[in-house]
Amino acid sequence: MQFANKDELKEAIREYAIVQGRNVKLVRNDNKRIQAKCAGHTKCPFILFASKIDKDEQTFTIKTLSLEHECTRVDKLKYTNSMWLSKRFADKIRKNPEWDVGAFQSET
C-alpha cells in the first residue's frame, strides 16, 4: 500500500488500531520511515514497516506487514480522543445540532 505522506499513513494506523481494538505503538517515526508494533503484548507478532519511496517524494509505502495478533482487544485506547471523535462525527453534528448524548452514544 502507498500513502501520499507520513500523516496519511499515521492516520491509517490509528484507524486500524481503533477498529481492531488494539494498542498500536509507533516505535520509529521519522521523516524517512515508520515502524509500528503492538503494545498490548510483548510477543505479539503484529508489525508494520513503512518508508519513503524516494527521498525527493513524500509518498510512503508499506514494506513489511504482519496483521496477526496474539493479544486481546482493549476497551480503552489512547487514539479515541476528542480530536478523533470530532473529525469522525463532525458532519452528523452539523446536520443535527440538537443531537443529545444518548443518541451520540448509541451511534458509537
Beta strands, then each sheet from edge to edge (+ up, - down):
strand 1: 2-3
strand 2: 24-29
strand 3: 33-38
strand 4: 47-52
strand 5: 60-66
sheet 1: 1+ 5- 4+ 3- 2+
end
